[in-house]
Amino acid sequence: MKVILNEYVEHLGERGAVVEVKPGYARNYLLPKRLAYLDTPGNRKRFEQEQKQWEEVDLKRRSAAEQIAASLEGVELIFERRASEKDVLFGSVTTHDIAAELAARGIEIDRRKIDLSNPIKELGSFGVPVAIHRDITVTLPVHVVRPGEQPVRPEDNAGPAGEAGEVAQAEEPSAAEPEPAPEES
């Protein structure tokens, strides 16, 4: 069955594309949700008339998505979870948890836009993609730590480790100086 897409549909195409789909998919999903029209001459004229309105709507959606992307800039989420000795969580961090934490910070994101293929089930730092708009995706840093611990960030490792390494090197030679040399008889 040929249909004209009324909106972008993932794995099918952009708005305005004429695609061939199975009749059941068109009848049960695309047509009732107004994601597509049947490919008829009347519907083609209808689509052309609505094209200008849709361009304005898409421009507004894109600008709103850019504002959300700007508000996500510099945001890091830290989840405290209990874990086993092997750093495996006694639970998980899901898209629902991430969306709830963002909502608590005043950023409303639909959890379906958070691209987490599987829930996070171990301690560590993760980059979670958030598809705000079909063209705008932001990678959100998510840290999962034990209760009371601070997340280990790559930039944190460079500073303190470098200082600690310098201090340790300074202490080693001074410890070697007080040792008396063996006396010969």
Residue, then its C-alpha position, 0 to 999 in steps of 0.5 A: m500500500k502506498v502512503i504519503l508520510n505526513e511526518y518523519v517516521e523512523h526507518l521509513g522516511e521524511r515528511g512528504a516521502v511516498v513509501e510502500v508499506k504493508p496494509g496492516y501497518a498503514r491501517n493500524y498505525l500510520l493512518p490513525k495517528r495521522l502520520a501518513y495519508l493514502d497516496t491519492p491525487g486528492n491527498r497529494k494536493r492536501f499535502e502540498q497545501e499543508q506543507k507551509q504550515w508544517e515548515e513553520v511548525d518544524l522550525k518552532r520544534r527545532s528552535a525549542a529543541e536547540q534551547i533544550a540542548a543548550s540547557l543540557e550543556g554541562v549537566e551531569l547526572i549522578f545516581e547513587r545505587r548499592a552494588s556488589e563487590k564486583d560493581v554490579l548494581f542491585g537494581s538498575v538505572t533506566t530511562h525513567d530514572i534519567a527522565a525523572e532526574l532531569a525533570a527534578r532539575g526543571i528539564e522536561i524530556d520524554r523518556r522515549k527520547i533517551d536512547l538507552s538500549n539496555p538499563i545501566k546495571e553496573l557502577g561507572s560513567f556512561g554517555v547516554p544519547v538524548a535525541i531531542h529532535r531528529d537532527i539534534t542529539v546530546t550526549l548526557p554524562v551519567h555517573v553511577v556510584r555507591p552511596g556516599e562516593q563521588p564519581v570518578r571523572p577523567e579530568d579528576n584523575a589527571g589533577p590529584a594523581g599528578e600531585a600525589g605522584e609528585v609528592a610520592q617522588a619527593e618523599e622517596p629520596s628523603a627516606a633513602e638519605p637517612e639510611p646509614a651506609p654499611e661500615e667496613s671493618 
